């Protein structure tokens, strides 16, 4: 699509001359028609070029609504952080319970190993002393 910016005069001149040529060829030589044609073509081209431009209209700003939206966003972030902290606390409690259970199992295993070591030591001592 051709750009109308900066080329309005060129386009208008070309349009006017083509209309002027056509009017002269068809025998319409009325000076009043020619004088009204140029402003009409100019107005039409200007309206067309201005109509093709887009303008963005911003909605009026409402500071209270923006503030409420920001507060709601901060509140949702804080609630998510609280849920995450509660979940981490629960997971830490579960890990602590598992660690205590593991420590208890390790203590039981160590006691069993100590008992086996004592029994083997006695058996070795008994076998050495009988000879």
N, C-alpha and C positions, 0 to 999 in steps of 0.2 A: 504494500500500500504506500503510495507516495506521501512524503511528509509535506505538510502545508506550511510549516514554520519556515520563515525566511523566503519562501518562494511565492508568496501571495500575489505580489505585484506582477511577477512573470506569468503566473497562471491567469490572473485577471486580464492582462494584456492579450494573451493568446485567446482567451475566451471571447473577449470583446472584439478582437480583430476577426475571429471566425464568424461571430454574429453579424458584425458590420459587413463582412464579405457576403454572407448569406442574404442580408437585407438588401444590399445593393443589387445582387443578382436577381432577386425576386421583385424588384421594382419598388421596394419600400424605401423611399429616400426621405422620409419625413424627418426633419431635424429634431422635432420634439421626441419622437420615438428613439432616435439615437441618443439624445441627451438623457432620457430616462433609463435607457438600457444599461449604460455604464454603472450608474449607482445601484441599479437592481442587481446586476451581476456581482458587483463588489459586495453588496449586502449579503447576497446568497453565498458567496465564497467565504466571507467572514463568518457568517452563521455556521456554515459547514465546518470550517476549521476550528471554531470555538466549541462546536458541539462534539467534536472528536476528542477534545481534551478531557481528561478525567480529573476530578478534584475529590480528595478524600475529606470527608466531614467527620471530625472527631465528636464522639458523644460527650456531653458535658460530664465533667469529673465530679464524683461524689466522694469527698474525703472520708465521710463517716462509713460508707459502704466499703471503701478500700481498707480502712482501719479494721473494720469487723472481719473482713476477709483475711487480713494479715493475722489477726488474733486467732481466728479459727484454724489457720494453717499452723501457727505456733502451738496451739493446743493439741492438734492432731500429732504433731511431731513429739511433743512432750508425752502424750499418752502412749505412743509407740515406744519411746525410750523407757517409760515405766514398765510396759509389758516385757520389753527385752531384759530389763534389770530383774524383774520378778522371775522370769524364766532362767536367767543366769543364777539367781539365788537358789532356786529349786535344784538346778543342775549341780551347783556347788554342794548343797546338802546331800544329794544322792552320791556324789563323788566322795564326800567325807564318810558316809556310811559304808561305801564299798571299801574305802581305805582301812577303816576300822576292822571290817570283816577280813580283809586280806592280812592285816597285822595279826589278828587273832589266829587265822589259819597258819600264818608263818610261825607264830609262837607255839602252836600245837605241833607243827612239824618239827620245830627245833627240839621240843621236849621229847618227841618220839625218837629223834636222832640221838639225843643225849642218852636216853634209856637204852637204845640199841648199842651205843658206844660203851656204856657201862657194862652191859651184859657181855659184850665181846671181850672187853678187858678182863672180866672175871673168868671167862672161859679160857682165855689165853694164860692168865695167871694160874688157874687150876691145872691146865695141861703142862705147864712148865714146872710146877712144884711137885707133881706126882712122879716125875722121872728122877 
